[in-house]
């Protein structure tokens, strides 16, 4: 049975608020509202109450960053949009979801009132599946994390962190499935480097000793690959440390590189990563 205690990866930073000046109402408001709620603020430069509302509505939207877009429409420049939207006085604020106005208000409102209104009207925030899976893994609930990730994988919009974490869990027990998951992670994402490291780990597990040069490091290096393929992670890292100690230059520094790949696979929060990093440092 493979060892499956993985350290949680660092979480992503909080989203920043999206505030735009509308230049294309159909695309930036109507079409965009099919993906995320759009709060439309109809205003004009001569309107004193509009200027009073601006900092309060922007502050409220920042609290709901990632859940709503604030789209500002200058009614002096775009009178036809205001007329079509049925705006009779400003400031007028309309919440559009799925191309339809679901609610609105006119006049200046306190920030707290706007926030309460948005809390009631906006769909609930999406579950951060990656963060939830990381929390489960950090608590040792591996099977729960696996089930969560398997379910999330059915969503075509799931983030790259989902197949990456599932591949981590399956790498030893089901290498072919892990390889298929790794292939789903697109280049240019922050998960791609970790995915490449796992590909190298998979290749190492299929190592052919016949392809290696003679060296004192060869035997422990081959032994490390065998132990890893059997799920003996710590024993494999012990053998790689022995290989580094025996011949650092063997196979173009292969033993050290494989240890780094294993660290990337396990994650920086894993105790074994911390322990074997120190041991590697001692033998270099």
Secondary structure, 3 states (H helix, E strand, C coil): CCCCCCCCCCCCCCCCCEEEECCCHHHHHHHHHHCCEEEEEEECCCCHHHHHHHHHHHHHHHHCCCCEEEEEEECCCCHHHHHHCCCCCCCEEEEEECCEEEEEEECCCCHHHHHHHHHHHCCCCCCCHHHHHHHHHHCCCHHHHHHHHHHHCCCCCCCHHHHHHHHHHHCCCCHHHHHHHHCCCCCCCCCHHHHHHHHHHHHHHCCCHHHCCCCHHHHHHHHHHHHHHCCCHHHHHHHHHHHHHHCCCCCCCHHHHHHHHHHHHHCCCCHHHHHHHHHHHHHC
